[in-house]
Amino acid sequence: MKYCNATELLPPQLLQELQQYAQGETLYVPKVKRESWGKGTGAKAFFSRRDAAIRSQYSSGVALGQLSGEYFISEDAVKKIVYKKGATNMKNEIDYSKYFWQNDLVRARRAKPEDWKHHYHHLFNADDRFFTDYEQELPWDEETRKEAWENYIKSNWNSDEQVILVFESLDGKYVGGGNLHRIDERNGTFGMYVHAEEERYAIAGAKLMLNYAFNERRLNNCTTGFIENDTIFQPVFVKLGFKLEGTRRQQVFHKGQYWNENFYGLLADEFNAM
């Protein structure tokens, strides 16, 4: 801070006015408030628009690496933008009127690492876990499950053989999810998994995925298997039009007995005919 003699700095008239309020004292004269950074050059507005565009694309499923290359910034910089606390919720600014991943009931988006909490509750339902993975897995703790889900999402983020989605109601509430897996482009085959809080959400989300697989990826045959007496997942696929194609007898061991595995399939023509 620099000290100056008022007699050397101020005009006589202003000095006399000042002496009516203070004499023989040291005063601090603050600087005039400057404009915020980038306001005058337009840089602030530019970066604001850029960050909004990045958050919008990320919420629509564009990968971090792709955004990094498109905007010539590091992935860490992209993460800071999309995870910024208090950032504008871009969902309110997206025009969903012609959005492909949406129907009258649900909207689908790419699954994210932070979605692990929505899947964690399945660990405590023995029937869900058995009918999903054909096994009764060893116990998990919350931190281990979180890490496993994050690794699963990150390892498949840019995969052409595994598409992992989350289903939300049209007002943004999580209602379920699913994936397309074992995608074989050469033979036009793939598998599908779907789950939801309510059957209607599972069916609505599955239709979005099947439409994408059959009518965008040019795949032709979706196959999946269920353990006999599965009342959780099998009914959803039957309502989607899947047909029983065969049974492998006593294929899976669980709770002291062997269980049959039933195989179902759906063709593109059958799906589109519905």
C-alpha positions in Angstrom: 0.0 0.0 0.0 1.4 3.4 -1.0 1.0 6.5 1.2 0.7 10.0 -0.4 0.5 13.5 1.0 -3.0 14.8 0.2 -1.6 18.3 -0.5 0.4 16.9 -3.3 -2.3 14.8 -4.7 -5.7 16.5 -4.3 -6.8 19.9 -5.7 -7.2 22.6 -3.0 -11.0 22.7 -3.2 -11.3 19.0 -2.7 -8.7 19.0 0.1 -10.7 21.7 2.0 -13.8 19.6 1.7 -12.0 16.5 3.0 -10.6 18.4 6.0 -14.1 18.9 7.2 -14.3 15.2 7.9 -10.7 14.3 8.9 -7.5 16.2 9.7 -4.0 14.8 10.5 -5.3 11.2 10.0 -4.3 8.4 7.6 -7.1 7.5 5.2 -7.4 4.5 2.9 -9.0 5.2 -0.5 -10.3 2.0 -2.1 -9.9 1.2 -5.8 -12.9 1.6 -8.0 -14.6 -1.9 -8.4 -13.3 -3.6 -11.5 -15.5 -5.5 -13.9 -15.4 -9.3 -13.4 -12.9 -11.3 -15.4 -13.8 -11.7 -19.1 -16.8 -9.4 -19.0 -15.3 -6.8 -21.2 -13.7 -9.2 -23.7 -16.6 -11.7 -23.9 -14.4 -14.5 -22.7 -16.6 -15.2 -19.7 -19.7 -15.6 -21.9 -17.8 -17.8 -24.3 -16.6 -20.2 -21.6 -20.1 -20.2 -20.0 -21.6 -21.3 -23.3 -18.9 -23.9 -23.8 -19.4 -25.4 -20.4 -23.1 -25.5 -20.8 -22.7 -27.4 -24.1 -20.3 -29.8 -22.5 -22.7 -30.6 -19.7 -25.5 -31.0 -22.1 -23.6 -33.4 -24.3 -22.4 -35.4 -21.3 -25.9 -35.7 -19.9 -26.9 -37.1 -23.3 -24.2 -39.8 -23.1 -21.2 -38.4 -24.9 -18.0 -39.9 -23.4 -15.5 -37.8 -21.4 -12.7 -38.7 -23.8 -14.7 -37.6 -26.8 -15.6 -34.3 -25.2 -11.9 -33.8 -24.3 -10.9 -34.2 -27.9 -13.7 -32.1 -29.3 -13.0 -29.1 -27.0 -9.2 -29.6 -26.8 -9.1 -29.8 -23.0 -8.0 -32.6 -20.7 -10.4 -35.2 -19.3 -9.8 -33.8 -15.8 -11.0 -30.4 -17.0 -14.1 -31.9 -18.5 -14.8 -33.7 -15.2 -14.5 -30.4 -13.3 -17.1 -28.9 -15.7 -19.7 -31.7 -15.7 -19.4 -32.3 -11.9 -19.3 -28.6 -10.9 -21.3 -28.1 -7.8 -24.3 -25.9 -8.4 -24.0 -26.2 -12.2 -27.2 -25.5 -14.1 -29.3 -28.7 -14.6 -29.0 -29.0 -18.4 -32.0 -31.3 -18.6 -34.2 -28.2 -18.3 -32.5 -26.7 -21.4 -32.6 -29.8 -23.7 -35.3 -30.1 -26.3 -36.5 -33.7 -25.9 -39.3 -33.3 -28.4 -37.4 -35.5 -31.0 -35.2 -37.3 -28.6 -34.5 -40.9 -29.8 -34.1 -42.4 -26.4 -37.5 -41.5 -25.1 -41.1 -42.8 -25.2 -44.3 -42.0 -23.4 -43.0 -43.5 -20.1 -39.2 -43.4 -19.8 -36.1 -41.6 -21.1 -32.8 -43.5 -21.4 -29.3 -42.2 -20.8 -25.8 -43.7 -20.5 -25.1 -45.1 -17.1 -22.6 -43.1 -15.0 -20.3 -44.1 -12.1 -22.4 -42.3 -9.6 -25.4 -44.5 -10.5 -24.0 -47.3 -8.3 -26.4 -46.4 -5.5 -29.4 -47.4 -7.6 -28.0 -50.9 -8.2 -26.7 -51.5 -4.7 -30.1 -52.6 -3.3 -30.1 -55.7 -5.5 -27.4 -57.2 -3.4 -29.8 -57.8 -0.5 -32.4 -59.7 -2.6 -31.1 -63.3 -3.0 -33.7 -64.2 -5.6 -32.8 -61.1 -7.8 -29.1 -62.0 -7.6 -29.6 -65.6 -8.4 -32.0 -65.1 -11.3 -29.7 -62.4 -12.7 -26.3 -64.0 -12.5 -27.1 -67.7 -12.0 -25.2 -67.8 -8.7 -25.3 -66.7 -5.1 -22.4 -64.4 -4.9 -20.3 -63.7 -1.8 -21.2 -60.7 0.4 -20.2 -57.2 -0.7 -19.6 -54.1 1.4 -20.8 -50.7 0.1 -17.4 -49.3 -0.8 -16.4 -52.5 -2.7 -19.7 -52.4 -4.6 -19.2 -48.8 -5.5 -15.7 -49.4 -6.8 -16.9 -52.5 -8.8 -19.7 -50.5 -10.5 -17.5 -47.6 -11.3 -14.9 -49.9 -12.9 -17.6 -51.7 -14.8 -18.9 -48.5 -16.3 -15.5 -47.0 -17.1 -14.3 -50.2 -18.8 -17.3 -50.4 -21.1 -17.8 -46.6 -21.7 -16.6 -46.8 -25.3 -17.4 -50.4 -26.0 -19.3 -51.4 -29.1 -20.2 -54.8 -27.6 -21.7 -53.5 -24.3 -24.2 -50.6 -24.0 -25.2 -49.8 -20.4 -28.2 -47.5 -19.9 -30.2 -46.0 -17.1 -34.0 -45.4 -17.3 -35.6 -42.2 -15.9 -39.1 -41.1 -15.7 -39.8 -38.0 -17.9 -39.4 -35.8 -14.8 -35.9 -37.2 -14.2 -36.5 -39.9 -11.5 -34.4 -43.1 -11.7 -36.7 -46.0 -12.4 -34.4 -48.7 -13.7 -31.8 -49.7 -16.3 -30.5 -52.3 -18.6 -27.8 -53.2 -21.1 -27.2 -54.7 -24.5 -24.4 -57.2 -24.4 -22.6 -59.9 -26.4 -23.2 -57.8 -29.5 -22.0 -59.7 -32.5 -22.2 -57.4 -35.5 -21.2 -60.1 -38.0 -24.0 -62.5 -37.1 -26.5 -59.8 -36.0 -27.0 -61.3 -32.5 -27.0 -59.8 -29.1 -28.4 -60.3 -25.6 -30.3 -57.9 -23.3 -30.8 -57.4 -19.6 -33.4 -55.1 -18.1 -34.6 -54.3 -14.6 -36.9 -51.6 -13.1 -38.8 -50.6 -10.0 -42.0 -51.5 -11.9 -42.6 -53.9 -14.8 -44.1 -51.1 -17.0 -40.8 -49.2 -16.8 -38.8 -52.3 -17.6 -40.9 -52.9 -20.7 -40.8 -49.3 -21.9 -37.0 -49.2 -21.4 -36.5 -52.5 -23.1 -38.4 -51.3 -26.2 -36.0 -48.3 -26.5 -33.0 -50.7 -26.4 -34.6 -53.2 -28.9 -35.5 -50.4 -31.3 -31.9 -49.2 -31.2 -30.5 -52.7 -31.6 -32.8 -53.8 -34.4 -33.3 -50.5 -36.3 -30.1 -48.6 -35.8 -27.4 -51.3 -35.3 -29.0 -53.6 -37.9 -28.9 -56.5 -35.5 -31.4 -59.3 -36.1 -31.7 -61.7 -33.2 -31.9 -61.1 -29.5 -31.4 -64.1 -27.3 -31.5 -64.5 -23.5 -31.8 -67.2 -20.9 -33.8 -67.6 -17.6 -33.7 -70.1 -14.8 -36.9 -72.1 -14.5 -39.5 -70.5 -12.2 -38.1 -67.1 -12.7 -41.0 -64.7 -11.9 -38.8 -61.6 -11.9 -37.3 -61.2 -15.3 -38.9 -63.8 -17.6 -42.4 -62.3 -17.6 -41.1 -59.0 -18.9 -39.4 -60.7 -21.9 -42.5 -62.8 -22.7 -44.6 -59.6 -22.8 -42.0 -58.1 -25.2 -42.7 -60.9 -27.6 -39.8 -63.3 -26.8 -40.5 -66.9 -27.7 -39.2 -70.0 -25.9 -36.6 -71.6 -28.2 -35.1 -74.4 -26.0 -34.2 -75.7 -22.6 -31.0 -77.0 -21.1 -31.9 -79.4 -18.4 -30.4 -79.2 -14.9 -27.9 -76.5 -15.9 -27.5 -74.5 -12.8 -27.0 -75.6 -9.2 -28.6 -73.5 -6.4 -30.1 -74.2 -2.9 -29.2 -77.9 -3.0 -30.7 -78.7 -6.4 -30.2 -78.4 -10.2 -32.3 -76.0 -12.2 -33.2 -76.0 -15.9 -32.3 -73.0 -18.0 -34.8 -71.8 -20.6 -33.7 -69.9 -23.7 -35.9 -67.2 -25.4 -35.4 -65.2 -28.6 -36.8 -62.3 -30.5 -36.2 -61.4 -34.2 -36.2 -57.9 -35.7 -39.2 -58.7 -37.9 -41.2 -59.9 -34.9 -40.4 -56.8 -32.9 -41.2 -54.4 -35.7 -44.5 -56.3 -36.5 -45.7 -55.4 -33.0 
